[in-house]
Amino acid sequence: MANVFRALSDPTRREILKLLQKSDLNAGQITEQFDMKAPSITHHLHILREAGLVQSVKRGQQVIYSLHTTVLQEVLNWVLDLQGKTE
C-alpha cells in the first residue's frame, strides 16, 4: 500500500488518474494535457502502474492506459475501515 500512497502523493499523477477516469488514453494523449516532456509522463505512468492504479494494454504500436479501480477500491475500503475504528 506504500506504493499507492507514494503514487497518489504527486499532483501530476493524481491529474493523470482524473484523465483516465474519463476515458482510456495512450501516452501521447496524456502528454498533450501537460506542460512536460513525454519521458516525464512515462515516468509518472510507470509509478502508477507499479502501484497498481493504472493498467496498460498494447494495441498495435500504442500502449493504452486505463484506471485500475480494484486497487482504488481497496484503498478506499481501508480508509473507511480505519475511520470506523477511530470513532
N, C-alpha and C positions, 0 to 999 in steps of 0.2 A: 504494500500500500504506500510505502515511502516514495516509490517511483511515480505514483499517481499524484501525490501532493506536490512533488517536485515539478511535474509537468504542468499542473494547474497553477503553480506559483507565478508563471510568466504571463504577462498580459497578451503578448503576441499569440501564444499557444491557446489561451482562452478565446481569443478572437477567431483563430482557426477553427476551434470547436463550434463556435457560433455559426460560422460559414457552412460547416459540414452538417450542421443541424438542418439547414435549409435544403441542401442537396449534396450529392456526391460530386467531387471535383478532382481534376488532375492537378499536379503540382504547378503547372503553368497558370491555371485558373486561380489557384490560391495566391501565387506570387503576384498576380496582377492587382490584388486587393491591398497590397502593402508597399511601402516605400523602402524596400530592401531587395538585395540580390537573391537569386534563386538558391545558391548554396546555403544561405541563412535559413530560408524557408525549409529546405531539405533537412537541415539540422533539427529544426523545430518538429517537423513531421516524424523524424526518427525518434525523438524523445517521446512524442505522443504515441507512436507505435509500440515502443518499448514498455510504456506504462499500460498498454492495452486499451487506450482510449480511442485509438483510430485503427482501422483495418485498411489494408491495401490489397488491390487485385490488379494484376497485369492484364490489360486488354490491348493486344497488338503492341504498338510502340509506347503506349501510355500506361501509367500506373494511376489507378483511380482510388482515391481515398474516401472513406466513409466513417461515420461516427460508430463506435462500438458501444452501444448503450448498455450492454451487460455489466461492464466494469463500472460505468457511471451509476447504475442501479445499486451495485454492491456498495459503493462509497456512500451513496445516499442512505441506504439501509443502515450502514454502520454509524453514520452521523445521527440518524433518528434514534437508533438504539442507545447511543451514548447520551443523547438528550433525555431520553426516558429514564435512564439510570441516575441522572443528576437531580431529578425533580423529587 
